[in-house]
Each structure stands twice: as structure tokens, then as C-alpha cells.
């Protein structure tokens, strides 16, 4: 039996990047990426797409109640903010000095670290 190896998609955003929301209810807001789900191509962004969740009382949280937390956003609705200029930019990939692929800003042409 053959083993099927799924190739992981390379995304234009990573955990820790500062991004701007370009579509949806939170359009225009910026935030830091907390986590990325590469399979579903979704990201959790700090302070974006806040939903209310009703929590049942448990041993850990005997009070229960209503929690506000971030829900995921599709990465197509996010645009990376260039750390140098502070503006939203498209990204590309090119060969770095050490032979690895690096992300760069299409606006300024500068390599984006991270």
C-alpha cells in the first residue's frame, strides 16, 4: 500500500505577523496573528472576529458563563503589514543568500524577517 504524503501549503502569513483585514465585518482593523491552521487556510488574529461562546460550568470553571474569544479568519482576507513602512503589502518569495526561500514585500522589495 502506498503512503500518501500531503504537501503543506506555503502561506503568505505566519504566526507573529501583523496583518490588516481587507474583507468582512472587521475590514480595516489590524492585529497580530496568534495561530495559523494550514490545512483549512485560516488564522486566528488578536482582537479580530470576536465571537461569544456560552461555557457550561465545569470543575475548572465552576462559574461558567459567556466568554468572548477570537474565531478564525480565512487568510485570503488578510494582508501582511510591512514592518518597515507600516503599510499593507503583497508578498512574494525569492531565493535568499543562503539558498532558502524568503518572503519579500512587493511594494518595497525588502526581505521580510520572521
DOZA-646286 format. One record per atom (N, C-alpha, C): residue in one letter; x, y, z. Coordinates in steps of 0.2 Angstrom, whole numbers, plus 5000, padded with zeros to 4 digits. Layout:
! DOZA-646286
aXYZ;...
***
This chain:
! DOZA-646286
x500449945000;x500050005000;x500450065000;x500350114996;x500750174995;x500550225000;x501050255003;x500850315008;x500750375004;x500250415006;x500050475003;x500350535007;x500850575004;x501150625008;x500850685005;x500450725010;x500150785008;x500650845009;x500750885004;x501250935004;x500850995008;x501251025013;x500951085016;x501051145012;x500451185012;x500451245008;x500851295011;x501251335007;x501551395010;x501151455009;x501051485015;x500551545015;x500951605016;x500651665014;x500951725014;x500951755021;x500651725026;x500751745033;x500951695038;x501251715043;x501551675048;x501251695055;x501351645060;x501151665067;x501651725069;x501351775072;x501851835074;x501851895070;x501551885064;x501551935059;x500951985061;x501052045059;x500552095060;x500152105053;x499552095053;x499152095047;x498552145047;x498352165041;x497752205041;x497152165038;x496552175040;x495952135037;x495752175031;x495652145026;x495452185020;x494752165017;x494452125021;x493752105019;x493352075025;x492652085026;x492252065031;x492052115036;x491752095042;x491552145047;x492052185050;x492652155050;x493252195054;x493652225049;x493452245043;x493852275037;x494252335040;x494852345039;x495252395040;x495652395047;x495452345051;x495752335058;x496452295057;x496852305061;x497552275061;x497552235068;x497952175067;x498152135073;x498752095072;x498952055077;x499452015077;x499151935076;x499451895072;x499251835071;x499451785077;x498951755080;x499151715086;x499251635084;x498851615079;x498951545076;x498751545069;x499051495066;x498851485059;x498651405058;x498051395054;x497851325053;x498051315045;x498551285043;x498751275036;x498351235032;x498051185036;x497551135032;x496951175030;x496651215034;x496051255032;x496151325029;x496851345029;x497051405027;x496651465031;x496651455038;x496351505042;x496851525047;x496751595050;x497151615055;x496751645061;x497051645067;x496751675072;x497151745074;x496751805073;x497151865074;x496851895080;x497351925084;x497151965090;x496652015089;x496152015093;x495652065093;x495152065086;x495252015082;x494852015076;x494351955076;x493751965073;x493251915073;x493051885080;x492851935084;x492751915091;x492051885091;x491951825094;x491351785095;x491151775102;x490551765104;x490351755111;x490251675111;x490551645116;x490451575117;x490151565124;x489651525125;x489251505131;x489651445134;x489951455140;x490351405143;x489951375149;x489851305149;x489551265154;x489951265160;x489651265166;x490151265172;x490451195173;x491151195174;x491451135175;x491951145181;x492251085183;x492751095188;x493251145188;x493551155182;x494051205181;x493751275181;x493151285178;x492751355178;x492051335181;x492051345188;x491351325191;x490851375190;x491051435188;x490551495187;x490251485180;x490651465175;x490351455168;x490251525165;x489751535161;x489551605159;x489751615151;x489751675149;x489851695142;x490651715141;x490951685137;x491651705135;x491651745128;x492151795128;x492251825121;x492951805119;x492951775113;x493651755110;x493651755103;x494251755100;x494351765093;x494151705089;x493851715084;x493751655079;x494251665073;x494251615069;x494751615064;x494451655058;x494951675054;x494851715048;x495151685042;x494851685036;x495251655031;x495851695029;x496351665027;x497051705026;x496951745019;x496451735015;x496351775009;x496151845011;x495851855017;x495551915019;x496051955023;x496751935024;x497251965027;x497751985023;x498052045024;x498652075021;x499152085026;x499752065024;x500352075028;x500552155029;x500752175035;x500952245035;x501652245035;x501952285031;x502752295030;x502952325036;x503452285040;x503752315046;x504152385045;x504352395039;x504752455038;x504352515037;x503852505032;x503452565031;x502752565035;x502552515037;x501952515041;x501252515037;x501352495031;x500852495026;x500652425024;x500052405022;x499952335019;x500252325013;x500552265012;x500852255006;x500752175003;x500852164997;x500852094994;x501452074995;x501552004996;x502151974997;x502351924991;x502951914990;x503251864986;x503751824989;x504051774985;x504551734988;x505151734983;x505751734985;x506351734981;x506951704985;x507451684981;x507951644984;x508351694989;x508551674995;x508951714999;x509651704998;x510151735002;x510851725002;x511051655003;x510751625008;x510951555010;x510551505006;x510151525001;x509851474996;x509151454998;x508951485004;x508251465006;x507751525003;x507151505003;x506651545000;x506451595006;x506451665004;x506251715009;x505651755006;x505251785011;x504751825009;x504951895008;x504751935003;x504852005002;x504252045000;x504352105002;x503752155001;x503752174993;x503252164990;x503152184983;x503152264982;x503052294987;x502952364987;x503652394987;x504052374992;x504752404993;x505352354991;x505152294990;x505652244988;x506152224993;x506052244999;x506452225005;x506152155008;x506652115010;x506552055013;x506152065020;x505652025021;x505352025027;x505551965032;x505851985038;x506051935043;x505551905046;x505651845048;x505151805053;x504951745050;
***
